[in-house]
Amino acid sequence: MFRVTQQIEFCYGHRLLNYAGKCRHLHGHNGRAVICLEAEELDDRGMLVDFTDVKKLLRTWIDEELDHRMIMHKDDPFLPILQARHEPVYVIPTNPTAENIARLIYTKAREMGFPVVEVTLWETANSSATYRGESGMPAPEWNPQTLRSTIPITAFPNE
């Protein structure tokens, strides 16, 4: 079994609902997502996945959808206020805890076809949460050639 990881840093804000501590207030983090990918086979280049592929797809999604945005629960009473002021928000159906943000990134990586096995979100230098998928969830079928065919050819100018 081969394993590779890619770290993606991004800044985001959130607040926790149903929480009595300081995190119930709007605040921000300089987060780091560590995406772990696994497969039994390597492609014809001898790679599990090209880190450039992760950058072109998953890092771009994080940069465009999560970076410098407030990640808010869909029922957060502050959400309509932020939206009315055209503040950048990303709305999720769960409390935006580190655990749920890790699951969000994991789910997006799977949707993109990556053989992701876990995502760890470092909310601070000392605190992280990891999502490994649901018990019994089969590993995604991994075909690096299929992934490469979904990326525009201009993404690979040297080929």
FENHU-V635559 format. One record per run of one state. SS is the DSSP state (alpha for helix, beta for strand, coil for the rest). FROM is the first residue (numbers start at 1). TO is the last residue. Records with the same first field share a line. If there is no record, write none. Layout:
SS = FROM-TO, FROM-TO
//
This chain:
coil = 1-1, 15-21, 25-26, 40-50, 66-68, 74-78, 85-88, 93-97, 112-115, 123-127, 132-143, 151-152, 156-159
beta = 2-14, 27-39, 69-73, 89-92, 116-122, 128-131
alpha = 22-24, 51-65, 79-84, 98-111, 144-150, 153-155
//
